[in-house]
Amino acid sequence: MLLENLAFYTLAGQPRSSRDLVAEVTEAEAMGLGTAFISERYNKKEAATLSGAAGAVSQRITIATAATNHNTRHPIVTAGFARTMQSLTGGRFVLGLGRGIPKLQDAFGMGRVTTAAIEDFVAIMRRLFRGEAVMGHNGPAGTWPVLHLDSSLDEYLPMGFVAFGPNSLELAGRAFDEVVLHTYFTDETTERCVRTVKRAAEKAGRDPADVKVWSCFATVGDHVAEDKRLMKTVGRLGTYLQGYGDLLVRTNGWDGKVLQRFLADPVVAATPGLDMVATTEQLEHVATLIPDEWLAPAATGSPARCVAAIRNQFDLGCDGVIMHGATPAELKPIVDEFVASRV
């Protein structure tokens, strides 16, 4: 059994050890999940290392980065990473990119990522995987005298994009194979995002069905301990609001004044990265600052209730659902219910 349209993020939150990935990927594959997504944080979640480990201990599950940034590695290094993963997994790899967090890029002196740079980079990857030598490239992604992998290479590299705003969604539709939406999108926002991606694909002369839209859907059932539920829901959304709350609030049409009060709260202001460092008491306080409707776009409650919420994401037009914020062990009752309740 392979549930191609159900996925999870490995090493959700703050794992004790990067090696936890081995058991998670093995268990997820045994459960039949179709894709293991890998997010990147530089402390102990560097994407290339984790991708190799996931590929080595699996046989069927797709391994996808969602996301790494194209400007953190030389393009030949990224291309070599992707080509090695394709060889290691027998073609089960998706190179997923994202814009990154501007504040972090500024702090690290990386330079901000633009739509033009990402599109240019995708074109470079496509050429390299066709075995071409890219000579004298001078474009939005950068300037390089020669880029080349292997003249005998003639493969297609599946690529994904983590998209938020309209420009990103349109880029995903015209240039990528998959797109991952953000967590805590309202139903209206999710439907609008799906339409934007599919229309952009059609406008670019592509079959909209060839662009897979993943809902990244917070999935935290009541069988998870209450303190962990707080961290995975209130803590996670609170961290998003701290990092790019203006964008999330604007995208969902939420009240900006509520965000201002949230950010001005002394506990929030003094605790950056709520989902990493906040205590249970702090999160209980933070929960009083976030409207219930902001936390509502999630799968919570009993396994049956979680499954109903997941199925609704498909009804909104999504092609797949990433059950975000939970380990395979935490997802098992929900996946079992999903399978048992299939018509």
C-alpha positions as CSV (number, residue, x, y, z in Angstrom):
1,M,0.0,0.0,0.0
2,L,1.4,3.4,-1.0
3,L,-0.5,6.5,0.0
4,E,1.0,8.7,-2.7
5,N,-0.9,11.8,-1.7
6,L,-0.1,11.7,2.0
7,A,3.2,12.9,3.4
8,F,5.0,14.0,6.6
9,Y,7.9,16.2,7.6
10,T,10.7,14.3,9.2
11,L,12.4,15.7,12.4
12,A,9.4,17.9,13.1
13,G,10.1,20.7,15.6
14,Q,13.3,20.3,17.6
15,P,14.5,16.7,17.5
16,R,16.9,15.4,20.1
17,S,19.1,13.9,17.5
18,S,19.3,14.0,13.7
19,R,19.4,10.2,13.8
20,D,15.8,10.2,14.7
21,L,15.2,10.5,11.0
22,V,16.2,6.9,10.4
23,A,13.4,5.5,12.5
24,E,10.9,8.0,11.3
25,V,11.5,7.4,7.6
26,T,11.5,3.6,8.1
27,E,8.2,3.8,10.0
28,A,6.6,6.2,7.5
29,E,7.5,3.9,4.7
30,A,6.0,0.9,6.5
31,M,2.8,2.9,7.1
32,G,2.6,3.6,3.3
33,L,3.2,7.4,3.4
34,G,4.2,8.6,-0.1
35,T,6.7,11.3,0.7
36,A,9.1,12.3,3.4
37,F,9.7,16.1,3.3
38,I,12.9,17.5,4.8
39,S,13.0,21.1,6.1
40,E,16.3,22.8,6.7
41,R,17.6,24.4,9.8
42,Y,21.4,24.7,10.0
43,N,21.8,23.5,13.6
44,K,21.3,19.7,12.9
45,K,18.9,19.7,10.0
46,E,21.1,20.4,7.0
47,A,19.1,19.2,4.0
48,A,21.7,17.4,1.9
49,T,22.9,15.2,4.8
50,L,19.4,14.3,5.9
51,S,18.3,13.6,2.3
52,G,21.2,11.1,1.9
53,A,20.3,9.3,5.1
54,A,16.6,9.1,4.2
55,G,17.4,7.8,0.8
56,A,19.8,5.2,2.2
57,V,17.3,3.6,4.7
58,S,14.3,3.6,2.3
59,Q,13.1,1.7,-0.7
60,R,9.8,3.3,-1.9
61,I,9.1,6.6,-0.2
62,T,9.9,9.8,-2.1
63,I,12.4,12.1,-0.5
64,A,11.8,15.9,-1.0
65,T,13.5,19.0,0.4
66,A,11.0,21.6,1.3
67,A,12.9,23.6,1.4
68,T,16.4,24.5,0.8
69,N,17.6,27.8,-0.7
70,H,19.4,28.0,-4.0
71,N,21.8,30.7,-2.9
72,T,23.3,28.8,0.0
73,R,25.4,26.5,-2.3
74,H,27.2,26.9,-5.6
75,P,24.8,25.7,-8.3
76,I,27.1,22.8,-9.2
77,V,27.1,21.7,-5.6
78,T,23.3,21.7,-5.6
79,A,23.1,20.0,-8.9
80,G,25.6,17.4,-7.7
81,F,23.5,16.9,-4.5
82,A,20.4,16.3,-6.6
83,R,22.0,14.1,-9.1
84,T,23.6,11.9,-6.3
85,M,20.2,11.7,-4.6
86,Q,18.5,10.6,-7.8
87,S,21.1,7.9,-8.3
88,L,21.0,6.8,-4.6
89,T,17.2,6.5,-4.6
90,G,16.5,5.3,-8.1
91,G,14.7,8.6,-9.0
92,R,12.8,9.1,-5.7
93,F,14.1,12.6,-5.0
94,V,12.5,16.0,-5.4
95,L,14.6,19.1,-5.1
96,G,12.4,21.6,-3.3
97,L,13.4,25.3,-3.1
98,G,12.1,28.3,-1.1
99,R,12.8,32.0,-0.8
100,G,14.0,31.7,2.8
101,I,13.6,34.2,5.6
102,P,14.8,37.7,4.6
103,K,15.8,38.7,8.1
104,L,18.0,35.6,8.4
105,Q,19.5,36.1,5.0
106,D,20.3,39.7,5.8
107,A,22.0,38.6,9.1
108,F,24.1,35.9,7.3
109,G,25.0,38.2,4.4
110,M,23.5,35.9,1.8
111,G,21.5,38.4,-0.2
112,R,17.8,38.2,-0.7
113,V,16.2,35.7,-3.1
114,T,14.1,37.1,-5.9
115,T,11.5,35.5,-8.2
116,A,13.8,36.1,-11.2
117,A,16.7,34.5,-9.5
118,I,14.8,31.4,-8.6
119,E,13.4,31.0,-12.2
120,D,16.9,31.5,-13.6
121,F,18.2,28.8,-11.3
122,V,15.5,26.3,-12.3
123,A,16.4,26.8,-15.9
124,I,20.1,26.1,-15.1
125,M,19.2,22.9,-13.3
126,R,17.0,21.8,-16.2
127,R,19.9,22.3,-18.6
128,L,22.5,20.6,-16.4
129,F,20.2,17.5,-16.1
130,R,20.0,17.4,-19.9
131,G,23.7,17.1,-20.0
132,E,24.3,20.6,-21.3
133,A,27.3,22.8,-20.5
134,V,26.1,26.2,-19.4
135,M,28.8,28.6,-20.7
136,G,29.3,32.2,-19.6
137,H,26.0,32.5,-17.6
138,N,25.2,36.0,-16.4
139,G,21.7,36.1,-15.1
140,P,19.6,36.9,-12.0
141,A,20.8,33.8,-10.2
142,G,24.5,34.7,-10.6
143,T,27.5,34.7,-12.9
144,W,29.5,31.6,-13.7
145,P,32.0,31.0,-16.5
146,V,31.1,27.2,-16.8
147,L,28.5,25.0,-15.2
148,H,28.5,21.3,-16.2
149,L,27.7,17.9,-14.7
150,D,27.9,15.2,-17.3
151,S,27.6,15.3,-21.0
152,S,26.0,11.8,-21.1
153,L,23.3,12.9,-18.6
154,D,19.7,13.1,-19.9
155,E,17.4,13.0,-17.0
156,Y,14.5,15.0,-15.6
157,L,14.8,16.4,-12.1
158,P,11.5,16.9,-10.3
159,M,11.6,20.2,-8.6
160,G,9.3,21.7,-6.0
161,F,8.7,25.2,-4.5
162,V,7.4,26.4,-1.2
163,A,5.1,29.2,-2.2
164,F,3.3,31.9,-0.2
165,G,2.5,35.1,-2.1
166,P,1.0,35.4,-5.6
167,N,4.3,35.9,-7.4
168,S,5.6,32.7,-5.8
169,L,2.5,30.8,-6.6
170,E,2.6,31.9,-10.2
171,L,6.2,31.0,-10.5
172,A,5.4,27.5,-9.1
173,G,2.7,27.0,-11.7
174,R,4.9,27.9,-14.7
175,A,8.3,26.5,-13.6
176,F,8.0,23.7,-11.0
177,D,6.5,20.2,-10.7
178,E,5.2,20.6,-7.2
179,V,4.3,23.4,-4.8
180,V,4.0,23.3,-1.1
181,L,1.6,25.8,0.5
182,H,2.0,27.2,4.0
183,T,0.5,26.0,7.2
184,Y,-2.5,27.8,8.8
185,F,-4.0,28.9,5.5
186,T,-7.7,29.3,5.7
187,D,-10.0,27.4,3.4
188,E,-10.5,30.5,1.2
189,T,-6.8,31.1,1.0
190,T,-6.0,27.5,0.1
191,E,-8.6,27.5,-2.7
192,R,-7.3,30.8,-4.0
193,C,-3.7,29.5,-4.0
194,V,-4.6,26.3,-5.8
195,R,-6.4,28.3,-8.5
196,T,-3.4,30.7,-8.9
197,V,-1.0,27.8,-9.4
198,K,-3.2,25.9,-11.8
199,R,-4.0,29.0,-13.9
200,A,-0.3,30.0,-14.1
201,A,0.5,26.5,-15.3
202,E,-2.2,26.7,-18.0
203,K,-1.0,30.2,-19.0
204,A,2.5,28.8,-19.5
205,G,1.2,26.1,-21.8
206,R,1.4,23.3,-19.2
207,D,-1.2,20.8,-18.1
208,P,-2.3,22.1,-14.7
209,A,-2.6,18.5,-13.5
210,D,1.1,18.1,-13.9
211,V,1.8,20.6,-11.1
212,K,1.0,18.9,-7.8
213,V,-0.2,21.2,-5.0
214,W,0.6,20.1,-1.5
215,S,-1.4,21.4,1.5
216,C,1.0,21.7,4.4
217,F,-1.6,21.0,7.1
218,A,-0.9,21.0,10.8
219,T,-2.0,17.6,12.1
220,V,-1.9,17.2,15.9
221,G,-4.4,14.7,17.3
222,D,-5.7,14.6,20.8
223,H,-3.7,11.4,21.5
224,V,-0.6,13.7,21.6
225,A,0.3,14.9,25.0
226,E,-1.2,18.4,25.8
227,D,2.1,20.1,26.3
228,K,3.3,18.9,23.0
229,R,0.1,19.9,21.3
230,L,0.6,23.4,22.6
231,M,4.1,23.5,21.2
232,K,3.1,22.1,17.8
233,T,0.1,24.4,17.4
234,V,0.3,27.6,19.5
235,G,4.1,27.5,19.5
236,R,4.4,26.9,15.8
237,L,1.9,29.5,14.7
238,G,3.3,32.0,17.2
239,T,6.8,31.5,15.7
240,Y,5.4,32.1,12.2
241,L,3.7,35.3,13.4
242,Q,7.0,36.4,15.0
243,G,8.9,35.8,11.8
244,Y,6.6,36.9,9.0
245,G,3.3,37.7,10.6
246,D,2.5,40.6,8.3
247,L,2.6,38.3,5.3
248,L,0.5,35.5,6.9
249,V,-2.1,37.9,8.2
250,R,-2.3,39.7,4.9
251,T,-2.6,36.5,3.0
252,N,-5.4,35.2,5.2
253,G,-7.2,38.5,5.5
254,W,-6.8,38.5,9.3
255,D,-6.9,41.5,11.5
256,G,-3.5,43.3,11.6
257,K,-4.3,44.9,14.9
258,V,-4.5,41.5,16.6
259,L,-1.0,40.8,15.2
260,Q,0.3,44.1,16.6
261,R,-1.0,43.3,20.1
262,F,0.4,39.8,19.8
263,L,3.9,41.0,18.9
264,A,3.8,43.7,21.6
265,D,3.1,41.3,24.3
266,P,6.0,41.1,26.8
267,V,6.2,37.3,26.7
268,V,6.1,37.1,22.9
269,A,8.7,39.9,22.6
270,A,11.1,38.3,25.0
271,T,10.8,34.7,23.6
272,P,11.8,34.6,19.9
273,G,11.2,31.2,18.4
274,L,8.3,30.2,20.6
275,D,8.1,26.6,19.2
276,M,11.7,26.0,20.2
277,V,12.2,27.6,23.6
278,A,8.8,28.6,25.2
279,T,7.7,26.8,28.4
280,T,4.2,25.3,28.7
281,E,3.2,28.2,30.9
282,Q,4.4,30.7,28.4
283,L,2.5,28.9,25.6
284,E,-0.7,28.8,27.7
285,H,-0.4,32.6,27.9
286,V,0.4,32.9,24.2
287,A,-2.7,30.9,23.4
288,T,-4.8,33.6,24.9
289,L,-3.4,36.1,22.4
290,I,-4.2,34.1,19.2
291,P,-7.8,34.0,18.0
292,D,-9.3,30.5,17.8
293,E,-10.1,31.1,14.1
294,W,-6.3,31.6,13.4
295,L,-5.6,28.1,14.8
296,A,-8.6,26.5,13.2
297,P,-7.0,25.5,9.8
298,A,-5.6,22.3,11.2
299,A,-6.4,18.7,11.8
300,T,-7.0,18.3,15.6
301,G,-9.1,16.2,17.8
302,S,-9.9,12.5,17.4
303,P,-8.4,10.5,14.5
304,A,-11.8,10.6,12.7
305,R,-12.0,14.3,13.1
306,C,-8.4,14.7,11.8
307,V,-9.2,12.6,8.8
308,A,-12.2,14.6,8.0
309,A,-10.1,17.8,8.1
310,I,-7.5,16.2,5.9
311,R,-10.0,15.1,3.3
312,N,-11.4,18.6,3.2
313,Q,-8.0,19.8,1.9
314,F,-8.5,17.6,-1.1
315,D,-12.0,19.0,-1.5
316,L,-10.4,22.5,-1.6
317,G,-8.4,21.4,-4.7
318,C,-5.1,20.2,-3.2
319,D,-3.5,17.2,-4.8
320,G,-1.7,16.0,-1.6
321,V,-1.6,16.7,2.1
322,I,1.6,16.9,4.2
323,M,0.5,16.1,7.8
324,H,2.7,18.7,9.4
325,G,4.2,18.9,12.9
326,A,3.9,15.2,13.9
327,T,6.1,12.1,13.8
328,P,5.0,9.0,12.0
329,A,4.3,7.4,15.4
330,E,2.0,10.3,16.3
331,L,0.4,10.1,12.9
332,K,-0.3,6.4,12.9
333,P,-3.8,6.4,14.5
334,I,-4.8,9.1,11.9
335,V,-3.3,7.2,9.0
336,D,-5.0,4.0,10.2
337,E,-8.3,5.8,10.3
338,F,-7.7,7.3,6.8
339,V,-7.1,3.9,5.4
340,A,-10.0,2.2,7.2
341,S,-12.5,5.0,6.2
342,R,-11.7,5.0,2.5
343,V,-14.7,4.5,0.3
